[in-house]
Amino acid sequence: MLQGFDKLIDQGKFIQSKANYYESKAVLVGVPMDFTVSFRPGTRMAPRKIREASYGLEEFSPYCNDSLADKSYYDAGDLDIPFGNVKKSLEIIEQAASVILKDGKIPVFIGGEHLITYPIVRQVAQKYPELKVLHFDAHADLRDTFFGEKLSHATVMRRVCECIREKHLFQFGIRSGVKEEFDFADQYTYMNLIDVKEPFLDSLKELRGYPIYITMDIDVVDPAFAPGTGTPEPGGCSSREILEVISYFRELNIVGFDLVEVSPINDLSERTSLLAAKIIREVLLTIC
């Protein structure tokens, strides 16, 4: 269906995905990649599990009084990426993002590890030079290298900073990192430590009117609510708080979104995948 790349695998559809790509406003793509994960692997299994979990949700959302039945988005399936080949995988992800953007649609990606954000933002920033990126995460992800590698889930936001303008990265919920990262953030990003909702609301005035890309690592949420992730970090926000934050996304011009780092094998209760599915439902209702 997506001309320009043919590496797609049908892993089922997210609830209420429509059949016609060309009539859709947003396009959902899964990326089963966890090649640079440094602690607990398993995020490659997330796209399929999150789609499966979505069928445990209602199509209607009381948070925004709206229903996916009335929205038009297309679930393209998962990218078929070469196992272990980071560079080639990033090229495939970037090509997919390029096709979706050229077709005038909003890309919504399900990871997979956080490194997938980098090639997507590279393409989104080319289309929207004034792009601002919102980063919800427990970890700063601002190292220049990690174990000698520049391409890692621990360096992804440093690479993103190379694609966008200085001080166009807004970070929320950060509660883990090395000194190098916090020194970098002092100069080049707007980093908000530990808290999520209050600093996000305070930032809205700086974000309105700009094209906005949002990347959300599920570990921004406390592991009490979302234990199924590769690098859990205690002290995060609640699932209720992150859903309250998403309710304000309607005030923004969102041009792309990803949700990453769900690791289903690390959560037999499946509550992490259910939360991820609910987050994606709310975002789709916001942008479609």
Summary of the structure (lengths in Angstrom):
residues: 288
radius of gyration: 17.0
end to end distance: 19.8
largest distance: 48.2
contacts: 1063
relative contact order: 0.19
helix: 37%
strand: 22%
